[in-house]
Amino acid sequence: MIALSLLLALTAHLPSNAAVQDTTAASVIVTIDKDEHQRYIVHAPAADVQVPKNGWKLLVVMPGGSGSEDFTPFVGRIRENALSDEWIVLQLIAPVWSEAQAQTNVWPTKLNPWPKMKFDCEHLFAAALKDVAKKHPLNPRYLFTLAWSSSGSLAYTLALAKNSSVTGTFIAMSVYKPDLLPKLKHAKGRRFHILHSPTDFIPITMAEKAREQLEEKKALVNYATYEGGHGWHGNVFGMLRIGLEWLEVEAQKAKLRKGAK
């Protein structure tokens, strides 16, 4: 088994080319219902950018590694360098229930819980989505998630929920453990961009298995590889842009699922 402490140390490394254009409006940590375990950050265009006719497209980022607010500068640059001004980025902050949990199960879910946690990360996602929708009109056709490393299982979980409102999922350098996920039968018609390095210490066979099993269940899967091993390497924002644009094109083609709001 991969030691998660090693995984956290490696994913804490930000890409070497992260110091690029960054004109995002000031990012503020939002606390829901005064609960320090329910926090998120919104990265939005400057105030003079008009709200799109059909509402904002939303990318929900669950950072890898510790999942903490330390990733705020990098996530802000994702919005500036991989998305158009039609997008808002919502960055979830991983709840910390104990020191051990923060080292071994950064994003606990219903099927992979942590003892004595007050809620799972599916609840955190839903609460943050509900809260941001009160302040920003959203376009339900474009609700994407971006996850890497420690948060990958959460992204699979959210995408495979029976009545998921997620319309596109981007997962990089992550494990794939279907026994800890909702039933794969819900994958039909759902869209995944999977990115992995052949030299990652997380075996690439996990990413290949995800592609194979999701495609068997009639999901749309775009699969890509990159050089450099675990972590963000090379043309990071270019790779992100390619995957997100593919999801955007496919979401435009698709009908909204029943129950999507």
Secondary structure, DSSP 4 states (H G I P E B T S, - for coil): ---HHHHHHHHTPPPTT--S---PPPPEEEEGGG-TTSEEEEE---TTSPPPTT-EEEEEEE-STT-SGGGHHHHHHHHHHHS-TTEEEEEEE---S-HHHHHH-SS--SSS--TT-SS-HHHHHHHHHHHHHHHS-EEEEEEEEEEEGGGHHHHHHHHHSTT----EEEEES----GGGSS-GGGGTT-EEEEEE-TT-SS-HHHHHHHHHHHHHTT-EEEEEE-SSSSS--SSHHHHHHHHHHHHHHHHHHSPPPTT--
